[in-house]
Amino acid sequence: MDKIIPDFKIFLTVIFLSLGIFILDSFHFLTIPKRLAFYITNPISFGLYSSSKSLGRQFYFIFQARQSAMEVKALKEQIGQLLSENARIRKNLAETQSLLSQEKHLDPQTYNLLPARPIGLSRYLKIDKGSQDGIKVGEVVVFNENLIGRIVFVSDDASNVALLIDPDSRVAAFSQGIDGRAKGILLGQFGTDILFDKILHEEKINIGDLVYSEGTEEYLPRGLILGKVTQVMEQKNELFKRAKVQNIFDPRDLDLVFVIKE
């Protein structure tokens, strides 16, 4: 009972105080204090409002930045997928064109051709076919009617091809031009040129003549294109004359090559 009475007194005090403030405000006695309070609290209210507005803008900017970053990331992923798909389509198209071109130059009914992709080039051209595909050392690699090289090493899933520029390469060859033909030996050299050696002085050879395989080697068909003459070197005091020959195709530019199977 004692505890209820103090609480009731506080309640009555609050009621009377509220009534007093209401009556004073009704007769405009609180106008000056209200204006004074307004002038004091208004800058604070404005500062709080400005701060909240600035914070809102900052949070909106952060949200927009995160949203934009996510959209940019998604667009980059889509572009990457499109580029990868485009590259795959272009690669498949190039390989299809190579297959069709190869059929026009070497009859698949005459030659058993196995297509292979070049996957590396240092001293040797590396292709993606190996012993599990039936590849054997000594087999010839071509593109169209052009000799690319010869298999010198075979693993389970890859093989190395010695190119015509390899210093160990040696092929019996002949050139054919408007003025006639010449016979000799095509010798590999490091670089882009190949040396056509042992040509008799009386034989005709000119810049632009095509050089073909003689076919005296057991592994090599006759008539494969070995390259084109770029320079003829002739000295009267030497027994033979020589010529520089350059490949028709750069192996680095080929999407497919073809192994002539036995």
VOBA-1610 file (N, C-alpha, C; in pm, whole numbers, padded with zeros to 5 digits, always signed):
BEGIN
Met+00083-00120+00000Met+00000+00000+00000Met+00086+00124+00000Asp+00195+00123+00079Asp+00287+00238+00085Asp+00354+00262-00049Lys+00380+00155-00124Lys+00448+00167-00253Lys+00356+00224-00360Ile+00224+00196-00349Ile+00127+00243-00448Ile+00107+00393-00435Ile+00108+00447-00313Ile+00083+00590-00289Ile+00190+00677-00352Pro+00322+00650-00334Pro+00425+00733-00402Pro+00410+00731-00552Asp+00380+00616-00610Asp+00362+00608-00754Asp+00245+00694-00799Phe+00137+00698-00717Phe+00020+00778-00750Phe+00052+00927-00740Lys+00137+00963-00641Lys+00179+01102-00626Lys+00260+01148-00746Ile+00346+01062-00793Ile+00428+01096-00911Ile+00338+01114-01032Phe+00236+01029-01040Phe+00142+01036-01152Phe+00067+01169-01150Leu+00019+01206-01027Leu-00054+01332-01015Leu+00036+01450-01046Thr+00161+01442-01002Thr+00256+01550-01028Thr+00275+01569-01178Val+00292+01460-01248Val+00310+01466-01395Val+00187+01525-01462Ile+00066+01483-01414Ile-00059+01535-01472Ile-00068+01685-01453Phe-00043+01732-01328Phe-00053+01876-01300Phe+00053+01955-01376Leu+00170+01898-01388Leu+00278+01966-01462Leu+00241+01980-01608Ser+00185+01874-01664Ser+00142+01878-01804Ser+00032+01981-01824Leu-00065+01985-01724Leu-00174+02083-01732Leu-00119+02224-01726Gly-00020+02242-01639Gly+00039+02375-01623Gly+00106+02421-01752Ile+00182+02329-01815Ile+00251+02363-01941Ile+00148+02394-02049Phe+00038+02314-02053Phe-00066+02336-02153Phe-00130+02472-02138Ile-00162+02509-02008Ile-00227+02638-01983Ile-00132+02752-02019Leu-00006+02741-01980Leu+00090+02846-02012Leu+00107+02861-02163Asp+00106+02749-02234Asp+00121+02754-02379Asp-00003+02812-02445Ser-00120+02783-02382Ser-00244+02837-02438Ser-00247+02989-02430Phe-00189+03048-02325Phe-00185+03194-02309Phe-00055+03254-02363His+00020+03171-02444His+00141+03217-02514His+00253+03262-02420Phe+00255+03207-02300Phe+00365+03239-02208Phe+00494+03163-02241Leu+00480+03057-02323Leu+00598+02974-02355Leu+00654+03005-02495Thr+00606+03115-02555Thr+00651+03148-02691Thr+00801+03174-02696Ile+00850+03255-02603Ile+00994+03289-02603Ile+01080+03166-02572Pro+01044+03086-02470Pro+01125+02965-02446Pro+01123+02869-02567Lys+01006+02860-02634Lys+00996+02769-02748Lys+01086+02816-02862Arg+01085+02952-02885Arg+01171+03004-02991Arg+01318+02984-02958Leu+01351+03005-02830Leu+01489+02985-02787Leu+01532+02839-02807Ala+01444+02748-02770Ala+01474+02605-02788Ala+01487+02570-02936Phe+01401+02636-03020Phe+01406+02611-03163Phe+01541+02655-03220Tyr+01585+02778-03182Tyr+01713+02828-03233Tyr+01831+02742-03188Ile+01817+02682-03070Ile+01927+02599-03018Ile+01929+02462-03087Thr+01811+02403-03100Thr+01804+02265-03152Thr+01802+02259-03305Asn+01765+02370-03372Asn+01753+02365-03518Asn+01886+02330-03587Pro+01999+02397-03551Pro+02126+02358-03615Pro+02162+02211-03591Ile+02129+02165-03468Ile+02158+02024-03439Ile+02074+01933-03527Ser+01945+01966-03539Ser+01856+01885-03622Ser+01902+01887-03769Phe+01941+02010-03815Phe+01986+02021-03954Phe+02114+01941-03976Gly+02205+01946-03878Gly+02329+01869-03888Gly+02302+01720-03892Leu+02210+01675-03804Leu+02174+01534-03804Leu+02109+01493-03936Tyr+02023+01583-03991Tyr+01958+01553-04118Tyr+02060+01546-04232Ser+02153+01643-04234Ser+02256+01645-04339Ser+02346+01522-04330Ser+02380+01486-04206Ser+02465+01368-04187Ser+02395+01240-04235Ser+02267+01230-04198Ser+02193+01111-04241Ser+02178+01106-04392Lys+02157+01224-04454Lys+02144+01230-04599Lys+02276+01191-04667Ser+02389+01245-04612Ser+02520+01212-04667Ser+02550+01062-04652Leu+02516+01007-04533Leu+02537+00865-04512Leu+02452+00781-04608Gly+02331+00829-04633Gly+02244+00759-04726Gly+02303+00757-04866Arg+02356+00874-04907Arg+02419+00880-05039Arg+02541+00788-05048Gln+02621+00788-04941Gln+02739+00703-04940Gln+02702+00554-04947Phe+02602+00516-04867Phe+02557+00377-04871Phe+02500+00342-05008Tyr+02427+00437-05070Tyr+02372+00413-05204Tyr+02485+00400-05306Phe+02588+00486-05293Phe+02702+00479-05386Phe+02775+00346-05372Ile+02794+00302-05244Ile+02861+00174-05220Ile+02779+00059-05279Phe+02647+00067-05259Phe+02559-00037-05313Phe+02565-00040-05465Gln+02559+00081-05527Gln+02565+00089-05672Gln+02700+00040-05725Ala+02809+00076-05652Ala+02942+00033-05694Ala+02953-00119-05690Arg+02902-00180-05582Arg+02905-00326-05572Arg+02821-00389-05681Gln+02703-00328-05706Gln+02616-00382-05811Gln+02683-00371-05947Ser+02747-00256-05973Ser+02816-00236-06102Ser+02933-00332-06116Ala+03008-00352-06007Ala+03121-00445-06010Ala+03074-00587-06041Met+02961-00627-05982Met+02907-00759-06009Met+02862-00771-06155Glu+02801-00663-06207Glu+02756-00665-06347Glu+02876-00670-06442Val+02982-00591-06411Val+03103-00593-06494Val+03167-00731-06492Lys+03173-00792-06375Lys+03230-00926-06364Lys+03151-01026-06448Ala+03016-01015-06439Ala+02932-01106-06517Ala+02952-01084-06667Leu+02963-00955-06708Leu+02986-00925-06850Leu+03121-00979-06897Lys+03224-00963-06813Lys+03357-01016-06848Lys+03352-01167-06866Glu+03279-01235-06777Glu+03268-01380-06788Glu+03196-01419-06917Gln+03090-01343-06951Gln+03017-01371-07075Gln+03105-01346-07197Ile+03182-01234-07193Ile+03272-01204-07305Ile+03378-01312-07318Gly+03433-01356-07204Gly+03532-01463-07206Gly+03476-01592-07266Gln+03352-01625-07227Gln+03288-01745-07283Gln+03266-01731-07433Leu+03221-01610-07475Leu+03198-01587-07618Leu+03328-01595-07698Leu+03435-01536-07641Leu+03565-01542-07709Leu+03615-01685-07720Ser+03598-01762-07611Ser+03641-01902-07614Ser+03560-01981-07716Glu+03429-01955-07720Glu+03344-02024-07816Glu+03380-01985-07959Asn+03408-01855-07978Asn+03447-01808-08111Asn+03579-01871-08156Ala+03674-01878-08061Ala+03804-01940-08093Ala+03786-02088-08127Arg+03698-02156-08053Arg+03674-02298-08080Arg+03611-02317-08218Ile+03514-02231-08251Ile+03448-02241-08382Ile+03547-02213-08494Arg+03631-02108-08475Arg+03730-02075-08577Arg+03831-02189-08596Lys+03869-02250-08483Lys+03965-02361-08490Lys+03903-02480-08564Asn+03778-02512-08530Asn+03711-02623-08598Asn+03694-02595-08747Leu+03662-02468-08780Leu+03646-02431-08920Leu+03778-02444-08995Ala+03887-02397-08931Ala+04019-02407-08995Ala+04059-02552-09016Glu+04030-02638-08917Glu+04063-02780-08931Glu+03979-02846-09040Thr+03851-02807-09049Thr+03765-02862-09154Thr+03815-02820-09292Gln+03854-02693-09304Gln+03909-02644-09431Gln+04039-02716-09466Ser+04122-02743-09365Ser+04247-02817-09390Ser+04219-02958-09440Leu+04119-03023-09379Leu+04083-03158-09421Leu+04034-03160-09566Leu+03947-03063-09601Leu+03895-03056-09737Leu+04007-03024-09837Ser+04097-02933-09797Ser+04208-02897-09885Ser+04301-03016-09906Gln+04326-03093-09799Gln+04415-03207-09809Gln+04359-03313-09904Glu+04227-03333-09899Glu+04165-03432-09986Glu+04179-03394-10134Lys+04186-03264-10162Lys+04201-03218-10300Lys+04342-03243-10354His+04441-03246-10262His+04581-03254-10307His+04637-03396-10304Leu+04605-03470-10197Leu+04649-03609-10190Leu+04527-03697-10175Asp+04504-03782-10271Asp+04385-03867-10274Asp+04383-03960-10153Pro+04279-03949-10066Pro+04273-04039-09950Pro+04258-04185-09988Gln+04217-04214-10114Gln+04209-04352-10158Gln+04348-04408-10190Thr+04441-04316-10221Thr+04580-04358-10250Thr+04664-04358-10124Tyr+04645-04254-10041Tyr+04725-04239-09919Tyr+04635-04252-09795Asn+04683-04326-09698Asn+04614-04337-09570Asn+04665-04225-09481Leu+04586-04119-09469Leu+04630-03998-09399Leu+04566-03989-09261Leu+04648-03963-09160Leu+04600-03944-09023Leu+04620-03798-08983Pro+04512-03723-08960Pro+04528-03582-08921Pro+04582-03569-08779Ala+04664-03468-08757Ala+04722-03443-08624Ala+04736-03293-08605Arg+04723-03249-08481Arg+04736-03107-08449Arg+04878-03076-08402Pro+04941-02973-08456Pro+05068-02926-08399Pro+05044-02868-08261Ile+05125-02909-08163Ile+05106-02861-08025Ile+05234-02800-07967Gly+05338-02788-08048Gly+05462-02728-07998Gly+05567-02726-08107Leu+05659-02632-08094Leu+05766-02621-08194Leu+05892-02569-08127Ser+05996-02650-08131Ser+06130-02607-08089Ser+06224-02650-08201Arg+06312-02745-08176Arg+06385-02802-08288Arg+06291-02889-08373Tyr+06203-02961-08302Tyr+06108-03049-08370Tyr+05967-02993-08359Leu+05884-03029-08455Leu+05741-02999-08448Leu+05674-03111-08370Lys+05604-03075-08263Lys+05537-03176-08181Lys+05390-03184-08222Ile+05341-03307-08242Ile+05202-03328-08280Ile+05132-03412-08174Asp+04997-03406-08175Asp+04919-03469-08067Asp+04880-03613-08095Lys+04954-03681-08179Lys+04927-03823-08205Lys+05054-03903-08175Gly+05032-04022-08115Gly+05147-04104-08076Gly+05126-04250-08108Ser+05195-04336-08033Ser+05191-04479-08060Ser+05052-04537-08041Gln+04975-04481-07950Gln+04839-04532-07930Gln+04748-04502-08050Asp+04792-04410-08136Asp+04719-04379-08260Asp+04780-04451-08380Gly+04881-04533-08355Gly+04945-04608-08462Gly+05061-04537-08529Ile+05108-04426-08472Ile+05221-04353-08529Ile+05350-04431-08508Lys+05436-04430-08612Lys+05565-04499-08604Lys+05677-04405-08648Val+05795-04430-08594Val+05914-04353-08634Val+05941-04377-08782Gly+05973-04269-08854Gly+06004-04278-08996Gly+05890-04240-09087Glu+05769-04229-09034Glu+05655-04193-09118Glu+05662-04045-09158Val+05604-04016-09273Val+05614-03883-09333Val+05494-03797-09292Val+05521-03667-09268Val+05416-03571-09232Val+05404-03469-09344Val+05281-03446-09390Val+05258-03356-09503Val+05147-03257-09471Phe+05139-03154-09557Phe+05023-03065-09560Phe+04998-03031-09707Asn+04878-03058-09754Asn+04848-03053-09897Asn+04949-03143-09969Glu+05021-03091-10065Glu+05122-03172-10134Glu+05263-03141-10085Asn+05272-03074-09971Asn+05402-03029-09921Asn+05453-03120-09810Leu+05580-03155-09819Leu+05644-03234-09714Leu+05677-03143-09596Ile+05625-03178-09480Ile+05655-03102-09359Ile+05776-03160-09288Gly+05784-03293-09281Gly+05897-03356-09213Gly+05874-03504-09194Arg+05951-03559-09102Arg+05949-03704-09078Arg+05949-03732-08928Ile+05869-03831-08886Ile+05859-03868-08745Ile+05994-03924-08697Val+06047-03865-08588Val+06175-03914-08534Val+06163-03966-08391Phe+06051-03934-08325Phe+06032-03982-08187Phe+05883-03997-08162Val+05846-04106-08093Val+05705-04134-08066Val+05687-04170-07919Ser+05591-04104-07854Ser+05548-04145-07720Ser+05405-04195-07731Asp+05341-04223-07618Asp+05205-04277-07622Asp+05106-04182-07691Asp+05114-04054-07657Asp+05013-03960-07706Asp+05070-03841-07783Ala+05196-03845-07823Ala+05256-03735-07898Ala+05376-03786-07978Ser+05416-03706-08076Ser+05532-03744-08159Ser+05608-03618-08198Asn+05738-03636-08226Asn+05823-03527-08275Asn+05850-03546-08423Val+05839-03433-08496Val+05860-03434-08640Val+05985-03352-08672Ala+06084-03414-08735Ala+06202-03340-08781Ala+06166-03268-08910Leu+06180-03135-08911Leu+06144-03054-09027Leu+06256-03055-09131Leu+06226-03002-09248Leu+06327-02997-09355Leu+06444-02906-09318Ile+06423-02811-09228Ile+06532-02720-09188Ile+06623-02784-09084Asp+06584-02902-09033Asp+06667-02968-08931Asp+06802-03006-08993Pro+06912-02982-08921Pro+07045-03012-08977Pro+07067-03160-09008Asp+06987-03247-08951Asp+06999-03390-08981Asp+06914-03432-09101Ser+06835-03338-09155Ser+06748-03370-09269Ser+06829-03375-09399Arg+06804-03478-09480Arg+06875-03497-09607Arg+06779-03569-09702Val+06739-03499-09809Val+06637-03553-09899Val+06684-03537-10044Ala+06675-03646-10123Ala+06703-03637-10267Ala+06591-03556-10331Ala+06630-03459-10415Ala+06530-03365-10467Ala+06560-03326-10610Phe+06459-03269-10675Phe+06478-03210-10807Phe+06392-03084-10817Ser+06438-02989-10894Ser+06362-02867-10916Ser+06304-02870-11057Gln+06193-02800-11073Gln+06129-02796-11204Gln+06089-02651-11233Gly+06133-02601-11348Gly+06099-02466-11388Gly+06076-02456-11537Ile+06057-02335-11584Ile+06031-02313-11728Ile+06152-02355-11812Asp+06273-02327-11760Asp+06395-02354-11836Asp+06442-02499-11827Gly+06384-02576-11738Gly+06428-02714-11725Gly+06425-02759-11580Arg+06501-02861-11551Arg+06503-02919-11416Arg+06646-02943-11372Ala+06660-02957-11241Ala+06791-02983-11182Ala+06775-03083-11068Lys+06876-03166-11051Lys+06874-03263-10942Lys+06981-03230-10839Gly+06953-03272-10715Gly+07050-03249-10610Gly+07004-03308-10478Ile+07067-03263-10371Ile+07035-03308-10236Ile+06988-03186-10155Leu+06874-03200-10089Leu+06823-03092-10004Leu+06872-03117-09862Leu+06949-03022-09810Leu+07011-03034-09678Leu+06950-02934-09581Gly+06915-02983-09463Gly+06858-02895-09362Gly+06963-02807-09297Gln+06923-02688-09261Gln+07008-02594-09188Gln+06922-02524-09085Phe+06982-02485-08974Phe+06907-02407-08877Phe+06871-02274-08938Gly+06746-02234-08926Gly+06699-02110-08985Gly+06577-02136-09071Thr+06549-02043-09163Thr+06430-02057-09247Thr+06464-02110-09385Asp+06591-02109-09423Asp+06632-02156-09556Asp+06686-02298-09550Ile+06674-02367-09665Ile+06726-02502-09681Ile+06823-02499-09798Leu+06929-02574-09789Leu+07031-02573-09894Leu+07006-02685-09994Phe+06991-02646-10122Phe+06979-02742-10232Phe+07119-02756-10293Asp+07185-02867-10265Asp+07328-02884-10298Asp+07346-02990-10406Lys+07471-02997-10456Lys+07513-03099-10554Lys+07440-03085-10688Ile+07418-02961-10732Ile+07352-02936-10860Ile+07460-02917-10967Leu+07452-02991-11075Leu+07548-02977-11183Leu+07533-02840-11250His+07646-02783-11296His+07642-02649-11355His+07557-02643-11481Glu+07553-02749-11557Glu+07478-02745-11682Glu+07327-02757-11661Glu+07285-02792-11542Glu+07141-02805-11516Glu+07080-02668-11486Lys+06956-02650-11531Lys+06889-02520-11521Lys+06808-02510-11392Ile+06832-02403-11319Ile+06756-02376-11197Ile+06748-02224-11179Asn+06630-02176-11146Asn+06608-02031-11132Asn+06529-02000-11006Ile+06538-01875-10965Ile+06459-01830-10850Ile+06311-01846-10882Gly+06237-01902-10789Gly+06094-01925-10808Gly+06059-02067-10847Asp+06160-02145-10891Asp+06134-02285-10925Asp+06092-02363-10801Leu+06000-02457-10819Leu+05960-02544-10709Leu+06054-02664-10701Val+06077-02709-10578Val+06164-02824-10554Val+06078-02938-10500Tyr+06099-03059-10556Tyr+06017-03175-10523Tyr+06104-03289-10469Ser+06037-03380-10399Ser+06108-03500-10351Ser+06131-03596-10468Glu+06252-03654-10473Glu+06287-03748-10579Glu+06221-03884-10557Gly+06203-03918-10429Gly+06137-04045-10397Gly+06229-04164-10394Thr+06362-04141-10394Thr+06455-04254-10388Thr+06463-04313-10247Glu+06422-04236-10146Glu+06416-04290-10010Glu+06293-04383-10001Glu+06305-04490-09928Glu+06196-04587-09919Glu+06073-04528-09851Tyr+06095-04436-09758Tyr+05983-04385-09678Tyr+05911-04269-09746Leu+05966-04212-09852Leu+05917-04085-09904Leu+05858-04099-10045Pro+05731-04058-10065Pro+05672-04061-10199Pro+05741-03960-10291Arg+05740-03986-10419Arg+05797-03894-10517Arg+05697-03781-10546Gly+05752-03663-10567Gly+05670-03551-10613Gly+05612-03463-10504Leu+05647-03486-10378Leu+05602-03394-10273Leu+05680-03263-10283Ile+05611-03152-10264Ile+05676-03021-10272Ile+05762-02999-10148Leu+05886-02963-10169Leu+05978-02937-10058Leu+05996-02788-10032Gly+05976-02706-10134Gly+05991-02562-10115Gly+06008-02490-10248Lys+06048-02365-10237Lys+06066-02279-10355Lys+06205-02217-10352Val+06271-02212-10468Val+06407-02157-10478Val+06402-02005-10456Thr+06484-01958-10363Thr+06490-01814-10334Thr+06622-01750-10378Gln+06726-01833-10398Gln+06856-01780-10441Gln+06939-01892-10506Val+07007-01859-10614Val+07096-01954-10682Val+07240-01907-10663Met+07326-01996-10612Met+07466-01963-10584Met+07555-02048-10676Glu+07627-01981-10765Glu+07708-02052-10864Glu+07846-01989-10874Gln+07950-02072-10859Gln+08089-02028-10874Gln+08160-02122-10972Lys+08229-02063-11069Lys+08287-02141-11179Lys+08396-02238-11131Asn+08464-02203-11024Asn+08574-02288-10978Asn+08527-02403-10890Glu+08396-02416-10868Glu+08343-02526-10788Glu+08275-02628-10879Leu+08276-02753-10834Leu+08222-02862-10913Leu+08070-02853-10926Phe+08005-02811-10818Phe+07858-02804-10818Phe+07813-02661-10786Lys+07690-02631-10822Lys+07628-02507-10777Lys+07522-02541-10673Arg+07481-02439-10601Arg+07386-02459-10491Arg+07274-02356-10501Ala+07167-02382-10425Ala+07054-02288-10421Ala+06994-02289-10281Lys+06936-02176-10246Lys+06863-02168-10120Lys+06715-02192-10148Val+06653-02270-10062Val+06512-02308-10079Val+06436-02272-09951Gln+06316-02223-09967Gln+06233-02187-09852Gln+06103-02265-09856Asn+06056-02307-09738Asn+05930-02381-09729Asn+05814-02298-09783Ile+05718-02366-09843Ile+05596-02298-09888Ile+05510-02258-09768Phe+05501-02347-09671Phe+05420-02323-09551Phe+05509-02317-09427Asp+05477-02223-09339Asp+05543-02217-09209Asp+05466-02310-09115Pro+05532-02410-09054Pro+05461-02504-08966Pro+05386-02434-08852Arg+05432-02316-08812Arg+05365-02244-08703Arg+05227-02192-08744Asp+05202-02185-08875Asp+05074-02133-08924Asp+04972-02243-08951Leu+05009-02369-08931Leu+04922-02480-08968Leu+04836-02525-08850Asp+04707-02544-08876Asp+04615-02596-08773Asp+04617-02749-08770Leu+04639-02809-08886Leu+04647-02955-08896Leu+04761-02994-08988Val+04822-03107-08958Val+04914-03173-09052Val+04866-03316-09066Phe+04925-03389-09162Phe+04875-03524-09191Phe+04992-03622-09199Val+04977-03730-09125Val+05078-03836-09124Val+05038-03940-09228Ile+05131-03970-09321Ile+05106-04075-09420Ile+05135-04209-09356Lys+05028-04286-09336Lys+05044-04417-09274Lys+05090-04520-09377Glu+05155-04623-09328Glu+05205-04729-09418Glu+05087-04810-09474
//
